Amino acid sequence: MTGITSTRLSDGRELIYFDDAHAPKARTAETTTDHRGLPPRGEPGEVRFDALTGEWVAVAAHRQSRTHLPPADQCPICPTTAGNPSEIPADDYDVVVFENRFPSLGPALGPVPEEAGWGTKGPAYGRCEVVAFTPAHTGSFSGLTEARSRTVIEAWAQRTEALSALPGIKQVFPFENRGADIGVTLHHPHGQIYAYPYVTPRAGVLGAAARQFYDAADGRQTLTGSLLRSEREDGSRMVMEGQNFSAYVPFAARWPLEIHLVPHRQVPDLAALSGEEKDELAHVYLDLLKRLDAIYPTPTPYISAWHQAPIDSLLRPASYLHLQLTSPRRAADKLKFLAGSEAAMGAFINDTTPESVAERLRNVTVPASTPSPAALQAALPEGATA
């Protein structure tokens, strides 16, 4: 069992140590106490209702002062040292989850205003957490061991269950932004978890389509399950197939690199996976990330987005956990930028074919050894263009 120890930082934020199952650590008060004496937390930002779209927009001006690409000796999620009292009080850890010091949502909890219209606003309720994958400042998720990958998955699952139970929360979203071209503000390998007080626009679109399909099938089939079955039968876009998970490039992929990883069993979220499913996920997820990095000479920037069922009685029965792993990289020295058609109209134009991308991912040579931290930290070549 993964070792779990909860504590509080000096400003009241929760921090949780998740220790690898094979090497549990004794967490004492001395190793879990934050001695920095941080000032009290501020009030949350606000959410404003966009009457044109019916969507909520978070306004978080306080995030302008958040930490931005600090040097290694000032990294806020490295273990604490005498010269760098960081967000993590211990001098060593496996995986850590803690409340973000500069959250887009929270720390207060509650519902968004009802009967919203033009001019409606309210507190930006919710929770934003940081997930530190490793104490090492350099590297990437793909360089983790399977045991550490399994610990991260356990952390995602535990936090999904805990955050879903908080007052006012409607959706829990674990994700990772990897690479400077994606916009990361910390080099240290990490991800985030957002707990929203509303169903996000993308989840609403996916949830509505899933519910329509589910109702048309009289509740006997799910949309994601049907798509998985169709992709496996076709085969041309499959990347891998396991006992419990399969990965494919979707038929109508929007991004130059896009992979969907789907469990064979319908589950609403990571918390609902069995131990056996989590074990396999720890392996296949690492494999996918290594394939993504191996298709070009330098590591690939990506967004790893876990789509979980909203906490909504209408949408949840038809929803189906899946990962969408996407990258704007369309060539070794080129990125796909979202310009007029995509950014303004939401009408995507893909510069690659899903079939050719799937073939490259299937056939790429995955390195047997972990790439060096220096290689994984490398950026795209200078002068990348659209």
Buried (B, 14 or more C-beta within 10 A) or exposed (E): EBBBBEBBBBBEBBBBBBBBBEEBBEBEEEBBEBEEEEEEBEEBBBBBBEEEEEBBEBEBEBBEEBBEEBEEEEBBBBBBEEEBBBBBBBEEBBBBBBBBBBBBBBBBBBEBBEEBEEEBBBBBBBBBBBBBBBBBBBBBBBBBBEEBBBBBBBBBBBBBBBBBEBEBBBBBBBBBBBBBBBEBEBBBBBBBBBBBBBBBEEBBEBBBEBBEBBEEBEEEBBBBBBBBEEBBEEEEBBBBBBEBBBBBBBEEBBBBBBBBBBBBBBBBBBBBBEEEBBBBBBBBBBBBBBBBBBBBEBBBBBBBBBBBBBBBEEBBBBBBBBBBBBBBBBEEBBBBEBEEEBEEEEEEEBEBEBBEBBBBBBEBEBEEEBBEBEBBBBEBEEEBEE
